[in-house]
Amino acid sequence: MPLAGIVVSNTQKAGKKAVFGSLYARYVFPKDHAEFYLEYGRNDRAPTLINILADENYPRAFVGGFRKLFPLKKKGSWVELAS
């Protein structure tokens, strides 16, 4: 790690290990030059089905988006639309 010893989190100071996990999905439309993606990440709990479905007292995040390339009249030039 490039910043080891310089940047230290509170978790590291307490001698604990941080736990983080995520699930990622991506669907690509090659002919349309497009893709759709989703990611769900969570922190600090054992990844059991009960914790995922029932426990709401942990940090978590959702990310989703769509990207599409549109060709321009100039050959080899594209415009990207992303959300």
Backbone bond lengths (Angstrom), bond angles and torsions (degrees), N, CA, C in turn:
res aa  C-N    CA-C-N  psi(-1)  N-CA   C-N-CA  omega(-1)  CA-C   N-CA-C  phi
1 M - - - 1.458 - - 1.526 108.47 -
2 P 1.316 118.42 126.43 1.463 121.00 -174.97 1.528 114.78 -63.76
3 L 1.328 118.16 -31.11 1.463 120.87 -177.01 1.527 112.82 -103.88
4 A 1.335 117.44 19.81 1.467 120.81 -178.87 1.524 109.67 -60.19
5 G 1.313 116.18 130.53 1.451 121.57 179.41 1.528 113.38 88.43
6 I 1.321 117.81 -18.92 1.460 121.24 179.60 1.523 109.76 -94.85
7 V 1.339 116.37 -49.26 1.458 122.27 179.10 1.523 107.61 -106.30
8 V 1.328 117.07 118.51 1.464 121.86 -178.16 1.520 108.60 -127.60
9 S 1.337 116.36 125.22 1.461 120.22 -179.82 1.524 110.51 -81.33
10 N 1.331 116.40 166.35 1.465 121.37 176.54 1.519 111.01 -62.83
11 T 1.331 116.54 -34.11 1.462 120.81 178.14 1.518 110.34 -63.45
12 Q 1.334 117.12 -43.34 1.464 120.79 178.68 1.526 110.92 -66.28
13 K 1.332 117.28 -38.78 1.465 120.90 179.26 1.520 110.79 -62.32
14 A 1.323 117.51 -35.23 1.466 121.89 -179.48 1.526 111.60 -80.57
15 G 1.331 117.82 -3.32 1.460 121.10 179.44 1.512 113.41 78.90
16 K 1.317 117.38 19.48 1.459 121.34 -179.67 1.519 109.47 -103.59
17 K 1.332 115.77 161.04 1.454 121.02 174.68 1.521 108.71 -102.16
18 A 1.322 116.16 135.75 1.459 120.25 175.86 1.527 108.78 -80.46
19 V 1.324 115.82 141.50 1.458 121.52 179.36 1.519 108.01 -118.18
20 F 1.313 116.23 127.81 1.462 120.83 178.57 1.513 108.26 -142.56
21 G 1.306 116.24 139.18 1.460 120.41 177.36 1.511 109.77 -141.86
22 S 1.328 115.97 155.01 1.459 119.04 178.81 1.520 110.19 -150.00
23 L 1.309 114.05 156.65 1.464 122.60 173.68 1.517 106.77 -118.60
24 Y 1.317 116.59 137.40 1.458 121.45 -175.95 1.521 109.14 -131.82
25 A 1.310 117.16 136.82 1.466 122.16 176.54 1.523 108.51 -135.24
26 R 1.325 114.89 141.98 1.467 120.94 -179.94 1.517 108.36 -142.78
27 Y 1.320 116.13 132.09 1.460 121.08 176.70 1.519 107.54 -121.15
28 V 1.326 116.35 124.55 1.460 121.91 -175.04 1.523 110.10 -109.17
29 F 1.332 115.75 137.56 1.454 124.22 174.24 1.535 107.44 -110.57
30 P 1.338 118.78 86.08 1.470 120.56 -172.49 1.529 114.05 -59.72
31 K 1.316 118.15 -42.43 1.473 120.36 -178.72 1.520 112.20 -65.18
32 D 1.318 116.42 -32.89 1.459 121.61 -178.47 1.527 113.30 -91.66
33 H 1.336 116.91 -2.69 1.468 121.84 -177.49 1.532 110.31 54.65
34 A 1.333 115.70 49.99 1.460 120.32 -176.87 1.523 109.94 -139.92
35 E 1.319 115.52 161.55 1.465 121.29 175.20 1.520 109.90 -153.10
36 F 1.319 114.39 155.09 1.458 123.79 177.10 1.518 106.61 -127.72
37 Y 1.336 118.44 136.47 1.463 120.36 -177.64 1.533 111.20 -141.11
38 L 1.321 114.71 152.28 1.462 123.77 178.27 1.522 108.68 -139.85
39 E 1.326 116.60 145.63 1.462 120.91 172.48 1.521 108.99 -144.84
40 Y 1.320 115.04 139.00 1.467 122.67 176.88 1.524 106.35 -125.19
41 G 1.316 117.17 124.15 1.458 121.30 178.98 1.507 110.78 -125.42
42 R 1.331 115.84 150.32 1.462 120.79 179.43 1.514 110.33 -145.52
43 N 1.305 116.03 160.74 1.445 121.28 -173.79 1.527 111.44 -134.81
44 D 1.304 115.22 143.38 1.470 123.08 161.97 1.525 117.35 72.62
45 R 1.302 119.69 26.44 1.465 121.99 173.55 1.518 109.43 -142.97
46 A 1.312 115.87 155.23 1.466 120.32 174.36 1.528 108.70 -67.17
47 P 1.321 118.02 135.94 1.474 120.19 -175.02 1.523 113.57 -81.79
48 T 1.323 116.77 62.14 1.460 119.87 175.56 1.520 108.97 -95.01
49 L 1.303 116.74 156.65 1.461 121.22 -178.87 1.527 111.18 -59.30
50 I 1.324 117.67 -38.59 1.467 120.93 179.91 1.527 110.26 -63.60
51 N 1.341 117.96 -44.71 1.460 120.54 179.18 1.522 111.79 -64.24
52 I 1.330 116.65 -39.65 1.467 120.08 -179.28 1.522 110.93 -64.40
53 L 1.322 117.89 -43.78 1.466 121.81 -174.82 1.524 114.20 -84.75
54 A 1.322 118.11 -34.44 1.460 119.79 -169.62 1.530 114.73 -105.81
55 D 1.315 118.23 -33.98 1.457 120.50 -172.62 1.520 110.68 -89.07
56 E 1.326 116.62 119.41 1.460 120.84 -179.83 1.523 112.24 -106.79
57 N 1.315 119.11 9.28 1.459 122.67 -176.24 1.525 112.40 -98.79
58 Y 1.314 117.34 45.64 1.459 120.38 176.14 1.520 109.06 -143.96
59 P 1.334 116.74 151.74 1.460 119.39 179.01 1.524 111.18 -66.64
60 R 1.320 116.67 138.42 1.460 121.44 178.39 1.522 108.90 -153.64
61 A 1.318 115.40 163.20 1.461 120.21 -178.79 1.520 109.85 -149.45
62 F 1.321 114.81 150.67 1.460 122.71 176.00 1.529 107.76 -124.88
63 V 1.301 116.54 138.01 1.461 121.50 175.95 1.523 107.50 -135.44
64 G 1.301 116.31 136.28 1.452 120.81 176.59 1.512 109.59 -147.20
65 G 1.309 116.14 152.35 1.451 118.05 179.89 1.514 112.86 -168.69
66 F 1.313 113.50 174.99 1.447 122.12 -178.55 1.524 107.59 -142.58
67 R 1.329 116.54 138.53 1.468 121.59 175.35 1.520 109.31 -130.23
68 K 1.325 115.71 143.27 1.466 120.78 177.94 1.516 108.50 -145.56
69 L 1.326 115.70 136.89 1.458 121.85 175.21 1.522 109.50 -101.56
70 F 1.331 115.96 134.56 1.460 122.15 176.83 1.525 107.86 -115.82
71 P 1.337 117.67 126.45 1.470 119.46 179.25 1.529 111.07 -73.14
72 L 1.315 115.58 143.26 1.455 121.65 174.37 1.530 109.11 -96.24
73 K 1.306 116.75 168.96 1.463 120.36 -179.70 1.521 111.09 -63.66
74 K 1.333 116.90 -34.35 1.459 120.95 177.34 1.530 108.53 -70.87
75 K 1.314 116.90 121.73 1.464 121.43 -174.56 1.535 111.11 -58.98
76 G 1.323 115.74 133.39 1.464 121.59 179.01 1.519 114.17 83.98
77 S 1.330 118.71 3.23 1.461 121.87 178.92 1.522 109.87 -106.36
78 W 1.316 114.88 139.82 1.460 121.16 -176.81 1.515 110.30 -135.07
79 V 1.337 115.35 155.79 1.463 122.68 170.57 1.521 105.99 -119.75
80 E 1.323 116.13 134.29 1.458 121.44 -179.48 1.520 110.51 -105.17
81 L 1.322 115.98 130.74 1.459 123.18 172.78 1.527 106.37 -108.85
82 A 1.317 116.85 121.82 1.465 120.58 -178.27 1.519 109.57 -134.28
83 S 1.319 115.15 146.79 1.462 119.42 175.98 1.500 109.86 -130.33
